Amino acid sequence: MEEIKFTDEELKNLKDLSDTYRGIQEVMGKLSVQKLLNSQQADALEQSELDLNTQYTENQKKERELVDTLSKKYGPGSLDASTGVFTPSPQQNVEENSEEK
């Protein structure tokens, strides 16, 4: 069998194809790594959101407990948080007046 030698142009075309494949594979690898990093970041964000939801729920519970404690101590009414002044509801005043008589 006789050897066949490719032309320089044919060899260049084969090398170009091979180089293109390597370049594509390199970019595909980088893309896969970036997807992994994005997935890890999304997982971290999801966990942060879950933690914040838990903290929010716990804070709501503390709020309810404080409102219950203050309601038992001072009765129904409203609080101006900026001044710290509590104003009893009118029902409270009516009950107090009827108890005094």
MMTF fields as JSON, N, C-alpha, C and O atoms, coordinates in Angstrom:
{
  "mmtfVersion": "1.0.0",
  "mmtfProducer": "UNKNOWN",
  "numBonds": 403,
  "numAtoms": 404,
  "numGroups": 101,
  "numChains": 1,
  "numModels": 1,
  "chainsPerModel": [1],
  "groupsPerChain": [101],
  "chainIdList": ["A"],
  "bondAtomList": [4, 2, 8, 6, 12, 10, 16, 14, 20, 18, 24, 22, 28, 26, 32, 30, 36, 34, 40, 38, 44, 42, 48, 46, 52, 50, 56, 54, 60, 58, 64, 62, 68, 66, 72, 70, 76, 74, 80, 78, 84, 82, 88, 86, 92, 90, 96, 94, 100, 98, 104, 102, 108, 106, 112, 110, 116, 114, 120, 118, 124, 122, 128, 126, 132, 130, 136, 134, 140, 138, 144, 142, 148, 146, 152, 150, 156, 154, 160, 158, 164, 162, 168, 166, 172, 170, 176, 174, 180, 178, 184, 182, 188, 186, 192, 190, 196, 194, 200, 198, 204, 202, 208, 206, 212, 210, 216, 214, 220, 218, 224, 222, 228, 226, 232, 230, 236, 234, 240, 238, 244, 242, 248, 246, 252, 250, 256, 254, 260, 258, 264, 262, 268, 266, 272, 270, 276, 274, 280, 278, 284, 282, 288, 286, 292, 290, 296, 294, 300, 298, 304, 302, 308, 306, 312, 310, 316, 314, 320, 318, 324, 322, 328, 326, 332, 330, 336, 334, 340, 338, 344, 342, 348, 346, 352, 350, 356, 354, 360, 358, 364, 362, 368, 366, 372, 370, 376, 374, 380, 378, 384, 382, 388, 386, 392, 390, 396, 394, 400, 398],
  "bondOrderList": [1, 1, 1, 1, 1, 1, 1, 1, 1, 1, 1, 1, 1, 1, 1, 1, 1, 1, 1, 1, 1, 1, 1, 1, 1, 1, 1, 1, 1, 1, 1, 1, 1, 1, 1, 1, 1, 1, 1, 1, 1, 1, 1, 1, 1, 1, 1, 1, 1, 1, 1, 1, 1, 1, 1, 1, 1, 1, 1, 1, 1, 1, 1, 1, 1, 1, 1, 1, 1, 1, 1, 1, 1, 1, 1, 1, 1, 1, 1, 1, 1, 1, 1, 1, 1, 1, 1, 1, 1, 1, 1, 1, 1, 1, 1, 1, 1, 1, 1, 1],
  "groupList": [{"groupName": "MET", "atomNameList": ["N", "CA", "C", "O"], "elementList": ["N", "C", "C", "O"], "formalChargeList": [0, 0, 0, 0], "bondAtomList": [1, 0, 2, 1, 3, 2], "bondOrderList": [1, 1, 2], "singleLetterCode": "M", "chemCompType": "L-PEPTIDE LINKING"}, {"groupName": "GLU", "atomNameList": ["N", "CA", "C", "O"], "elementList": ["N", "C", "C", "O"], "formalChargeList": [0, 0, 0, 0], "bondAtomList": [1, 0, 2, 1, 3, 2], "bondOrderList": [1, 1, 2], "singleLetterCode": "E", "chemCompType": "L-PEPTIDE LINKING"}, {"groupName": "ILE", "atomNameList": ["N", "CA", "C", "O"], "elementList": ["N", "C", "C", "O"], "formalChargeList": [0, 0, 0, 0], "bondAtomList": [1, 0, 2, 1, 3, 2], "bondOrderList": [1, 1, 2], "singleLetterCode": "I", "chemCompType": "L-PEPTIDE LINKING"}, {"groupName": "LYS", "atomNameList": ["N", "CA", "C", "O"], "elementList": ["N", "C", "C", "O"], "formalChargeList": [0, 0, 0, 0], "bondAtomList": [1, 0, 2, 1, 3, 2], "bondOrderList": [1, 1, 2], "singleLetterCode": "K", "chemCompType": "L-PEPTIDE LINKING"}, {"groupName": "PHE", "atomNameList": ["N", "CA", "C", "O"], "elementList": ["N", "C", "C", "O"], "formalChargeList": [0, 0, 0, 0], "bondAtomList": [1, 0, 2, 1, 3, 2], "bondOrderList": [1, 1, 2], "singleLetterCode": "F", "chemCompType": "L-PEPTIDE LINKING"}, {"groupName": "THR", "atomNameList": ["N", "CA", "C", "O"], "elementList": ["N", "C", "C", "O"], "formalChargeList": [0, 0, 0, 0], "bondAtomList": [1, 0, 2, 1, 3, 2], "bondOrderList": [1, 1, 2], "singleLetterCode": "T", "chemCompType": "L-PEPTIDE LINKING"}, {"groupName": "ASP", "atomNameList": ["N", "CA", "C", "O"], "elementList": ["N", "C", "C", "O"], "formalChargeList": [0, 0, 0, 0], "bondAtomList": [1, 0, 2, 1, 3, 2], "bondOrderList": [1, 1, 2], "singleLetterCode": "D", "chemCompType": "L-PEPTIDE LINKING"}, {"groupName": "LEU", "atomNameList": ["N", "CA", "C", "O"], "elementList": ["N", "C", "C", "O"], "formalChargeList": [0, 0, 0, 0], "bondAtomList": [1, 0, 2, 1, 3, 2], "bondOrderList": [1, 1, 2], "singleLetterCode": "L", "chemCompType": "L-PEPTIDE LINKING"}, {"groupName": "ASN", "atomNameList": ["N", "CA", "C", "O"], "elementList": ["N", "C", "C", "O"], "formalChargeList": [0, 0, 0, 0], "bondAtomList": [1, 0, 2, 1, 3, 2], "bondOrderList": [1, 1, 2], "singleLetterCode": "N", "chemCompType": "L-PEPTIDE LINKING"}, {"groupName": "SER", "atomNameList": ["N", "CA", "C", "O"], "elementList": ["N", "C", "C", "O"], "formalChargeList": [0, 0, 0, 0], "bondAtomList": [1, 0, 2, 1, 3, 2], "bondOrderList": [1, 1, 2], "singleLetterCode": "S", "chemCompType": "L-PEPTIDE LINKING"}, {"groupName": "TYR", "atomNameList": ["N", "CA", "C", "O"], "elementList": ["N", "C", "C", "O"], "formalChargeList": [0, 0, 0, 0], "bondAtomList": [1, 0, 2, 1, 3, 2], "bondOrderList": [1, 1, 2], "singleLetterCode": "Y", "chemCompType": "L-PEPTIDE LINKING"}, {"groupName": "ARG", "atomNameList": ["N", "CA", "C", "O"], "elementList": ["N", "C", "C", "O"], "formalChargeList": [0, 0, 0, 0], "bondAtomList": [1, 0, 2, 1, 3, 2], "bondOrderList": [1, 1, 2], "singleLetterCode": "R", "chemCompType": "L-PEPTIDE LINKING"}, {"groupName": "GLY", "atomNameList": ["N", "CA", "C", "O"], "elementList": ["N", "C", "C", "O"], "formalChargeList": [0, 0, 0, 0], "bondAtomList": [1, 0, 2, 1, 3, 2], "bondOrderList": [1, 1, 2], "singleLetterCode": "G", "chemCompType": "PEPTIDE LINKING"}, {"groupName": "GLN", "atomNameList": ["N", "CA", "C", "O"], "elementList": ["N", "C", "C", "O"], "formalChargeList": [0, 0, 0, 0], "bondAtomList": [1, 0, 2, 1, 3, 2], "bondOrderList": [1, 1, 2], "singleLetterCode": "Q", "chemCompType": "L-PEPTIDE LINKING"}, {"groupName": "VAL", "atomNameList": ["N", "CA", "C", "O"], "elementList": ["N", "C", "C", "O"], "formalChargeList": [0, 0, 0, 0], "bondAtomList": [1, 0, 2, 1, 3, 2], "bondOrderList": [1, 1, 2], "singleLetterCode": "V", "chemCompType": "L-PEPTIDE LINKING"}, {"groupName": "ALA", "atomNameList": ["N", "CA", "C", "O"], "elementList": ["N", "C", "C", "O"], "formalChargeList": [0, 0, 0, 0], "bondAtomList": [1, 0, 2, 1, 3, 2], "bondOrderList": [1, 1, 2], "singleLetterCode": "A", "chemCompType": "L-PEPTIDE LINKING"}, {"groupName": "PRO", "atomNameList": ["N", "CA", "C", "O"], "elementList": ["N", "C", "C", "O"], "formalChargeList": [0, 0, 0, 0], "bondAtomList": [1, 0, 2, 1, 3, 2], "bondOrderList": [1, 1, 2], "singleLetterCode": "P", "chemCompType": "L-PEPTIDE LINKING"}],
  "groupTypeList": [0, 1, 1, 2, 3, 4, 5, 6, 1, 1, 7, 3, 8, 7, 3, 6, 7, 9, 6, 5, 10, 11, 12, 2, 13, 1, 14, 0, 12, 3, 7, 9, 14, 13, 3, 7, 7, 8, 9, 13, 13, 15, 6, 15, 7, 1, 13, 9, 1, 7, 6, 7, 8, 5, 13, 10, 5, 1, 8, 13, 3, 3, 1, 11, 1, 7, 14, 6, 5, 7, 9, 3, 3, 10, 12, 16, 12, 9, 7, 6, 15, 9, 5, 12, 14, 4, 5, 16, 9, 16, 13, 13, 8, 14, 1, 1, 8, 9, 1, 1, 3],
  "groupIdList": [1, 2, 3, 4, 5, 6, 7, 8, 9, 10, 11, 12, 13, 14, 15, 16, 17, 18, 19, 20, 21, 22, 23, 24, 25, 26, 27, 28, 29, 30, 31, 32, 33, 34, 35, 36, 37, 38, 39, 40, 41, 42, 43, 44, 45, 46, 47, 48, 49, 50, 51, 52, 53, 54, 55, 56, 57, 58, 59, 60, 61, 62, 63, 64, 65, 66, 67, 68, 69, 70, 71, 72, 73, 74, 75, 76, 77, 78, 79, 80, 81, 82, 83, 84, 85, 86, 87, 88, 89, 90, 91, 92, 93, 94, 95, 96, 97, 98, 99, 100, 101],
  "secStructList": [7, 7, 7, 7, 7, 7, 7, 2, 2, 2, 2, 2, 2, 2, 2, 2, 2, 2, 2, 2, 2, 2, 2, 2, 2, 2, 2, 2, 2, 2, 2, 2, 2, 2, 2, 2, 2, 2, 2, 2, 2, 2, 2, 2, 2, 2, 2, 2, 2, 2, 2, 2, 2, 2, 2, 2, 2, 2, 2, 2, 2, 2, 2, 2, 2, 2, 2, 2, 2, 2, 2, 2, 2, 2, 7, 1, 3, 3, 3, 3, 6, 6, 6, 6, 3, 3, 3, 3, 7, 2, 2, 2, 2, 2, 2, 2, 2, 2, 2, 2, 7],
  "xCoordList": [0.828, 0.0, 0.883, 1.906, 0.453, 1.227, 0.8, -0.396, 1.754, 1.448, 0.915, 1.338, -0.038, -0.584, -0.262, -0.522, 0.277, 0.612, -0.395, -0.656, -0.959, -1.903, -1.153, 0.034, -1.868, -1.273, -1.195, -1.847, -0.398, -0.282, -1.634, -1.961, -2.408, -3.733, -4.657, -5.399, -4.621, -5.432, -5.004, -5.847, -3.703, -3.196, -3.617, -3.987, -3.555, -3.984, -5.476, -5.874, -6.29, -7.731, -8.001, -8.858, -7.272, -7.421, -6.999, -7.66, -5.895, -5.423, -6.443, -6.723, -6.994, -8.01, -9.228, -9.765, -9.66, -10.796, -10.472, -11.277, -9.284, -8.857, -8.773, -9.222, -8.2, -8.105, -9.496, -9.731, -10.405, -11.779, -12.443, -13.105, -12.27, -12.824, -12.254, -13.001, -10.948, -10.33, -10.871, -11.151, -11.018, -11.566, -12.992, -13.353, -13.805, -15.198, -15.233, -16.011, -14.389, -14.353, -13.916, -14.431, -12.98, -12.529, -13.674, -13.896, -14.386, -15.507, -16.616, -17.239, -16.866, -17.879, -17.495, -18.354, -16.218, -15.752, -15.961, -16.441, -15.6, -15.801, -17.282, -17.66, -18.112, -19.556, -20.084, -20.907, -19.605, -20.035, -19.629, -20.414, -18.412, -17.952, -18.793, -19.175, -19.086, -19.896, -21.307, -21.87, -21.878, -23.198, -23.16, -24.076, -22.097, -21.942, -21.866, -22.536, -21.047, -20.925, -22.259, -22.624, -22.979, -24.299, -25.274, -26.066, -25.209, -26.073, -25.751, -26.651, -24.456, -24.057, -24.514, -24.956, -24.404, -24.852, -26.373, -26.87, -27.103, -28.559, -28.936, -29.873, -28.214, -28.465, -28.212, -28.977, -27.129, -26.814, -27.88, -28.253, -28.368, -29.431, -30.716, -31.416, -31.013, -32.205, -32.11, -33.082, -30.932, -30.74, -30.864, -31.448, -30.319, -30.441, -31.903, -32.338, -32.652, -34.077, -34.814, -35.648, -34.505, -35.139, -34.791, -35.652, -33.518, -33.099, -33.842, -34.286, -33.974, -34.688, -36.17, -36.767, -36.762, -38.171, -38.343, -39.313, -37.4, -37.442, -37.306, -38.046, -36.359, -36.171, -37.424, -37.812, -38.053, -39.267, -40.382, -41.078, -40.542, -41.574, -41.304, -42.224, -40.038, -39.68, -39.944, -40.381, -39.683, -39.929, -41.429, -41.85, -42.227, -43.684, -44.159, -45.022, -43.594, -43.959, -43.602, -44.402, -42.398, -41.987, -42.919, -43.269, -43.316, -44.235, -45.57, -46.092, -46.113, -47.387, -47.271, -48.165, -46.143, -45.938, -45.851, -46.415, -45.143, -45.028, -46.377, -46.736, -47.117, -48.45, -49.351, -50.081, -49.31, -50.112, -49.727, -50.591, -48.412, -47.932, -48.373, -48.864, -48.189, -48.566, -50.083, -50.559, -50.832, -52.299, -52.793, -53.727, -52.163, -52.556, -52.214, -52.96, -51.082, -50.637, -51.415, -51.827, -51.625, -52.221, -53.621, -54.292, -54.066, -55.377, -55.269, -54.188, -56.417, -56.394, -56.133, -56.499, -55.507, -55.216, -54.229, -54.006, -53.637, -52.664, -51.409, -51.454, -50.298, -49.007, -48.415, -48.366, -47.967, -47.204, -45.747, -45.131, -45.201, -43.848, -42.793, -41.744, -43.054, -42.048, -41.96, -40.896, -43.061, -43.048, -43.099, -42.748, -43.534, -43.669, -44.937, -45.074, -45.864, -47.109, -48.176, -48.457, -48.76, -49.833, -51.161, -51.316, -52.108, -53.435, -54.432, -54.642, -55.056, -56.047, -57.218, -57.569, -57.806, -58.965, -60.136, -60.172, -61.111, -62.266, -63.034, -63.599, -63.067, -63.762, -63.143, -63.849, -61.835, -61.124, -61.553, -61.799, -61.639, -62.037, -63.462, -63.748, -64.361, -65.767, -65.835, -66.572, -65.06, -65.065, -64.533, -65.08, -63.469, -62.882, -63.873, -64.002, -64.574, -65.543, -66.712, -67.214, -67.132, -68.27, -67.835, -68.641, -66.563, -66.08, -65.928, -66.072, -65.635, -65.421, -66.749, -66.753, -67.845, -69.144, -69.8, -70.896],
  "yCoordList": [-1.174, 0.0, 1.251, 1.331, 2.171, 3.397, 4.455, 4.66, 5.119, 6.188, 7.398, 7.738, 8.037, 9.277, 10.386, 10.256, 11.428, 12.546, 13.653, 14.036, 14.159, 15.26, 16.529, 16.686, 17.408, 18.686, 19.576, 19.319, 20.601, 21.541, 22.164, 22.359, 22.471, 23.069, 22.085, 22.477, 20.81, 19.791, 19.6, 19.467, 19.585, 19.478, 20.684, 20.547, 21.868, 23.082, 22.996, 23.363, 22.52, 22.383, 21.394, 21.642, 20.268, 19.281, 19.88, 19.664, 20.633, 21.269, 22.308, 22.407, 23.079, 24.083, 23.417, 23.911, 22.281, 21.556, 21.076, 21.216, 20.509, 20.014, 21.159, 21.017, 22.289, 23.452, 23.967, 24.367, 23.949, 24.399, 23.484, 23.962, 22.168, 21.226, 21.479, 21.507, 21.662, 21.937, 23.223, 23.282, 24.249, 25.518, 25.363, 25.907, 24.612, 24.372, 23.59, 23.91, 22.56, 21.754, 22.594, 22.423, 23.481, 24.353, 25.259, 25.424, 25.834, 26.707, 25.897, 26.373, 24.671, 23.816, 23.508, 23.498, 23.261, 23.012, 24.235, 24.118, 25.403, 26.645, 26.879, 27.316, 26.581, 26.744, 25.81, 26.208, 24.568, 23.611, 24.079, 23.979, 24.586, 25.084, 26.28, 26.386, 27.183, 28.356, 27.939, 28.519, 26.932, 26.428, 25.868, 26.097, 25.134, 24.582, 25.709, 25.66, 26.724, 27.852, 28.578, 28.971, 28.752, 29.397, 28.574, 29.119, 27.269, 26.377, 26.469, 26.506, 26.505, 26.639, 27.972, 28.046, 29.02, 30.339, 30.346, 30.919, 29.717, 29.64, 28.862, 29.238, 27.783, 27.012, 27.859, 27.805, 28.644, 29.505, 30.577, 30.892, 31.133, 32.136, 31.519, 32.132, 30.316, 29.61, 29.362, 29.552, 28.937, 28.693, 29.992, 30.007, 31.075, 32.382, 32.792, 33.305, 32.564, 32.902, 32.068, 32.592, 30.767, 29.91, 30.374, 30.404, 30.738, 31.232, 32.512, 32.676, 33.414, 34.674, 34.428, 35.087, 33.486, 33.144, 32.62, 32.957, 31.797, 31.271, 32.401, 32.454, 33.303, 34.445, 35.316, 35.796, 35.517, 36.337, 35.694, 36.372, 34.389, 33.663, 33.725, 33.921, 33.557, 33.642, 35.042, 35.192, 36.059, 37.432, 37.689, 38.389, 37.125, 37.25, 36.623, 37.174, 35.478, 34.799, 35.682, 35.834, 36.262, 37.157, 38.358, 38.807, 38.872, 40.011, 39.638, 40.385, 38.486, 38.043, 37.884, 38.277, 37.295, 37.106, 38.444, 38.603, 39.411, 40.732, 41.443, 42.057, 41.356, 41.977, 41.349, 42.061, 40.036, 39.363, 39.835, 40.127, 39.908, 40.346, 41.774, 42.074, 42.655, 44.058, 44.224, 45.059, 43.441, 43.516, 43.072, 43.655, 42.036, 41.58, 42.635, 42.84, 43.296, 44.29, 45.595, 46.153, 46.093, 47.424, 47.403, 48.434, 46.251, 46.179, 46.59, 46.915, 46.57, 46.919, 48.416, 49.234, 48.744, 50.137, 50.219, 49.247, 51.394, 51.569, 52.23, 52.988, 51.922, 52.433, 53.269, 52.835, 54.459, 55.27, 54.893, 55.33, 54.079, 53.542, 54.641, 54.476, 55.757, 56.818, 57.569, 58.079, 57.643, 58.373, 57.438, 57.833, 56.201, 55.258, 55.496, 54.963, 56.286, 56.595, 55.575, 55.361, 54.955, 53.986, 54.683, 55.342, 54.538, 55.128, 53.993, 53.254, 53.835, 52.772, 52.992, 54.125, 51.893, 52.013, 52.544, 52.354, 53.214, 53.776, 52.728, 53.056, 51.489, 50.436, 50.256, 50.034, 50.351, 50.193, 51.294, 51.033, 52.531, 53.646, 53.466, 53.775, 52.972, 52.769, 51.706, 51.865, 50.607, 49.551, 50.066, 49.744, 50.867, 51.393, 52.306, 52.255, 53.144, 54.064, 53.293, 53.67, 52.235, 51.471, 50.712, 50.504, 50.293, 49.594, 50.544, 50.133, 51.823, 52.81, 53.171, 53.539, 53.082, 53.503, 52.475, 52.705],
  "zCoordList": [0.0, 0.0, 0.0, 0.679, -0.757, -0.933, 0.092, 0.302, 0.723, 1.671, 0.94, -0.164, 1.609, 1.059, 2.036, 3.233, 1.56, 2.41, 2.142, 1.002, 3.261, 3.126, 2.751, 3.034, 2.121, 1.753, 3.003, 4.015, 2.896, 4.015, 4.353, 5.524, 3.33, 3.563, 4.276, 5.177, 3.883, 4.535, 5.986, 6.874, 6.225, 7.596, 8.43, 9.596, 7.818, 8.521, 8.87, 9.976, 7.944, 8.198, 9.328, 10.176, 9.345, 10.419, 11.767, 12.783, 11.767, 12.994, 13.468, 14.663, 12.533, 12.897, 13.541, 14.533, 12.962, 13.541, 14.95, 15.87, 15.099, 16.408, 17.42, 18.557, 17.009, 17.892, 18.28, 19.421, 17.308, 17.589, 18.613, 19.534, 18.458, 19.43, 20.825, 21.803, 20.921, 22.223, 22.83, 24.027, 22.002, 22.492, 22.996, 24.04, 22.243, 22.653, 23.957, 24.855, 24.062, 25.279, 26.487, 27.592, 26.265, 27.348, 27.82, 29.019, 26.865, 27.218, 27.895, 28.844, 27.411, 28.039, 29.489, 30.371, 29.732, 31.097, 31.98, 33.108, 31.468, 32.226, 32.509, 33.596, 31.509, 31.677, 32.764, 33.587, 32.761, 33.79, 35.182, 36.124, 35.314, 36.608, 37.032, 38.197, 36.096, 36.426, 36.854, 37.782, 36.177, 36.569, 37.992, 38.782, 38.306, 39.647, 40.678, 41.71, 40.394, 41.318, 41.487, 42.595, 40.387, 40.46, 41.288, 42.058, 41.125, 41.895, 43.387, 44.225, 43.706, 45.109, 45.683, 46.829, 44.881, 45.342, 45.539, 46.509, 44.632, 44.766, 46.025, 46.729, 46.312, 47.528, 48.772, 49.735, 48.743, 49.883, 50.073, 51.203, 48.976, 49.061, 49.609, 50.415, 49.167, 49.643, 51.146, 51.877, 51.6, 53.032, 53.825, 54.909, 53.288, 53.952, 54.061, 55.092, 52.994, 53.015, 54.066, 54.804, 54.13, 55.133, 56.547, 57.426, 56.759, 58.075, 58.441, 59.577, 57.478, 57.74, 58.008, 58.86, 57.287, 57.538, 58.96, 59.639, 59.407, 60.768, 61.78, 62.762, 61.539, 62.442, 62.486, 63.551, 61.334, 61.261, 62.083, 62.838, 61.929, 62.671, 64.175, 64.969, 64.558, 65.976, 66.521, 67.662, 65.715, 66.154, 66.31, 67.231, 65.415, 65.549, 66.859, 67.542, 67.199, 68.448, 69.646, 70.569, 69.628, 70.715, 70.805, 71.897, 69.645, 69.627, 70.279, 71.107, 69.905, 70.486, 71.998, 72.746, 72.44, 73.883, 74.608, 75.69, 74.014, 74.63, 74.669, 75.674, 73.573, 73.531, 74.589, 75.278, 74.726, 75.748, 77.145, 77.972, 77.402, 78.714, 79.009, 80.097, 78.017, 78.229, 78.345, 79.114, 77.592, 77.666, 79.032, 79.582, 79.581, 80.916, 81.964, 82.92, 81.772, 82.752, 82.634, 83.651, 81.421, 81.233, 80.632, 80.596, 80.163, 79.519, 78.054, 77.562, 77.366, 75.942, 75.762, 76.606, 74.668, 74.36, 73.227, 72.505, 73.076, 72.002, 72.555, 73.524, 71.916, 72.344, 71.229, 70.078, 71.566, 70.634, 70.867, 71.839, 69.968, 70.153, 70.172, 70.795, 69.501, 69.455, 70.779, 71.128, 71.519, 72.8, 74.001, 75.113, 73.781, 74.889, 75.696, 76.797, 75.168, 75.879, 75.492, 74.313, 76.508, 76.32, 76.602, 77.63, 75.695, 75.876, 75.998, 75.036, 77.171, 77.333, 76.381, 76.053, 75.95, 75.062, 75.864, 77.08, 75.218, 75.929, 76.737, 77.781, 76.28, 77.022, 78.397, 79.381, 78.458, 79.723, 80.699, 81.877, 80.188, 81.046, 81.549, 82.706, 80.702, 81.088, 82.183, 83.156, 82.027, 83.033, 84.356, 85.411, 84.315, 85.529, 86.252, 87.475, 85.475, 86.064, 86.69, 87.75, 86.041, 86.599, 87.848, 88.755, 87.907, 89.094, 90.282, 91.434, 89.995, 91.065, 91.729, 92.903, 91.038, 91.576, 92.427, 92.939]
}
